[in-house]
Amino acid sequence: MLQRVVINAISIAVATAILPQLWLYDPWSVRGVLTMLIVGALFGILNAVVRPLFKVLTGCIVLLTFGLFLFVINATMLVLTAWVCRQFGLAWHLDFSWTFDGVIGLALATLIVSFVSFLAAKFIDTGK
């Protein structure tokens, strides 16, 4: 469990460091590291609770798109995580808008988080 939180925090931190659409207030402080761990935990909780519901509700669309719609579900999880963080007053923010830059930024953030999570899970034994 704690390993998945750290993997989520690392992957979101990498995306935050690379993309201007994601930002964290004071990332190199203890507060910034703790914020990223909390964001990683929230991302994990939302992925464990909400993502299966989305998969069930959009199962036909996922099948029709040969699984590509899972990318949309992952992007939705990032937006939902940013919304929850804003409700809790955390200093991590996803600057998303329905403009070309906003959609491309969200797509890149989703790709980076998925790729870094995959790599980190390969290097850290998560027991799966």
Secondary structure, 3 states (H helix, E strand, C coil): CHHHHHHHHHHHHHHHHHCCCEEECCCCCHHHHHHHHHHHHHHHHHHHHHHHHHHHHCHHHHHHCCCCHHHHHHHHHHHHHHHHHHHHCCCEEECCCCCHHHHHHHHHHHHHHHHHHHHHHHHCCCCC
